[in-house]
Amino acid sequence: MDNAENLAGITILQCVEEGAPVIYGGESPPADMRSGTVDYNAPEYPLTSAGISQLADFYDLPCYSAGYGLGKIPKNMNDLMSGALKFVLIYSNLCDIIAGFGELENAESMSLDQVVLDVEAIEQAKPYLKNVQVNEDTLAFDAIKKVGPGGSFLDLKHTLEHFREEVWLEEGSIILSKGDESVRERAKQKVNEVLETHEPEPLDEDVEKEIDNILKKCEKKMV
């Protein structure tokens, strides 16, 4: 049904504006037959989202998919990290846009604290998904020759340039941080810090002009 709805919408759009860019996407969480509500905690949810990604790839279209988010307000670490597993399942199917970060109670509520925790869970999941780069630089033959048997690589420039990107660092972790505050309290502190200090980077002038042109074209068509 999701696929049929997507194809119907895409067909209608192309009849109105041939060649208009589209994103294939959908959200198909299973229903809890006992209550009639959707169940965001069901393992089938990220699996259907992965299927949506594969259909988008079949049609050679960019993909949007949900599948992240929690079905309830988390009470422990297992609840918090369950979203990371969903992310791995969906992302491994090469979905372009993944939605659901910060969502709670089957998308009936949302929390900035949860956004912070979800982002960190994703950062911890990403190393499992990245490709291993094998080239002359990453193999570090020159560094190995320079150090020799029994030597240390710690003071090499090559090590300094690569260790942060090759190995995940716990530094700054909210979930794994040690302290008296709870994970939720540390997340709230991070939210307040971001809201107080973050300055968004301005768009390039060319990008702003292009956005204005798109809006003007749309306004003319709507009149």
Helices and strands as residue ranges (DSSP letters): H 2-16, E 24-26, E 31-32, E 37-38, H 44-58, E 63-65, H 77-91, E 97-98, E 103-104, E 109-110, H 112-125, G 126-128, H 136-139, H 141-147, H 157-166, H 183-197, H 205-222
